Amino acid sequence: MEYEKGGKRTARRIRGSNMTRRRLTVLCTIVLAGVIPVSSVEASSDGSITFWTSDIEPDRVANQQAIIDAFTAETGIEVELVPVPEDDLPNLIVTNAASGDLPDVVATPLDFSIGWAEQGILDPEAAAGTVDMLGADTFNQQALALASIDGTPVAVPSDGWGQLLLYRTDLFEAAGLEAPQTLDDIVAAAEALHGDEFSGITMSTDPTGGFTQQTFEYLALANGCQLITDDEISLDSPECVDAISKYQQLVEYSPGTVQDVDTTRATYFAGDAAMIVWSPFILDEMAGLRNDALPTCDECADDPLFLANNTGLVAALSGGEGTEPAQYGSPSYFGIGAGADVEAAQQFVGYLLGDGYLDYLGVAPEGRFPMRTGTPEAPDSFIEGWTELSIGVDERVPFADIYGPEVVETLVNGAADFRRWGFEDGYGALVASLYTSLVVPQTLSRVLNEGMSPEDAAAQMQADAEQQLSDLG
């Protein structure tokens, strides 16, 4: 196939370079563009450091400042907290790199970590030293692997969330259906429970946002569809064609209007769908603890916890026999900036992942699962502490008081199966490019609305990914 041949040559050429070569290539590009290379950034020497965070809501800023104040009282190291909107983070970090004013520590999602390390914005050696200091065995191993280059972590795992399939246990029981574990189970249940007034599932179909990409990637990973296989782009594989086909089938049992992150939740909260794919941030809202996103189902008027008590969770899904269960995971990290006061930055990150960790997770525990599970002396202490944290916005209730041990076990086990396209294969920059260009959701939209076949859609995704990989070279 023409697409495949061109992609194999491109993938082989790009992937053949090591971390040092990639970094030099990017730094050369920066210099040619007239930007000051980040290697010229001077380390701070006044006993103070800066910490960039994308948690910019007033209550979250106050929570983080309290943690910082406790750290300063213990160590004498001053920390300037700089709230940065997540959408502005990529541009601001590049701008500050050019002016020689990088943060000492930055909270970053996985999406940026590899690229920033390759550009010389982050200091992988400082991050790896921090991981060694705290104990590599105390971290979620998948989170470490996803943000590593040639086996070296480029940032320190902090917290994360994994995509979930949520389903109405009462409806499944009434229909005699078992809990869904595979994609075929989900398709069969959606068909069985779908009707004129009720949708079998509510699926994201919005081609303009990342939520459709996340939803599809979750199901695709379960189906064995990978962005990279044997160092080559593989979006036109039979597994990917089948994943697109199953997505198309599921949308047939979803509401006919365009569905996005907000409308899927609203549909499920209204009691109008039997299943939904969403992040665990839905859990406090489903329990009626956030006034601007309350459940509105008929039963919820008398029992605000109706949906919380009648919803089952599936974390890692399987495509069926021969495929291993996988869960789309979105871990976050603490990156140490190039030119940082490394010793002070490492102390601060160590505190955030030690004495201050549960306070840091407590900002939004339903979506901040600990990527450091415990200490060498108490390997599960942070997971155990996390289950006792309170969730909610307008009202806060201990997580364990609403969601019992079975839900906790599902979230814990799912975190061990976090997967993402491309990162473990060394193609983090390609993933970021695909997410930015919205290739996947826009191609899926052509399948759903224009009659494009799954085979042609997979070929189109393959061709676009190959072109973007070539452009990155």
Secondary structure, DSSP 8 states (H G I E B T S, - for coil): -HHHHHHHHHHHHHHTS-HHHHHHHHHHHHHHTT---GGG-----SSEEEEEES--SHHHHHHHHHHHHHHHHHH--EEEEEE--GGGHHHHHHHHHHHT---SEEEEEHHHHHHHHHTTSB-HHHHHHHHHHH-GGGB-HHHHHHTEETTEESSEEEEEEE-EEEEEHHHHHHTT-----BHHHHHHHHHHH--SSSBS-B----TTSHHHHHHHHHHHHHTT--SEETTEE-TTSHHHHHHHHHHHHHHTTS-SS---HHHHHHHHHTT-BSEEEE-TTHHHHHTT--GGG----GGGGT-TTHHHHTEEEE-SBB-STT---BEEEEEEEEEEBTT--HHHHHHHHHHHTTTTHHHHHTTSGGG-EESB---SSSTTHHHHHHHTSEE-SSS-EEHHHHS-HHHHHHHHHHHTTEE-SSGGGT-HHHHHHHHHHTHHHHHHHHHHHH---HHHHHHHHHHHHHHHHHHH-
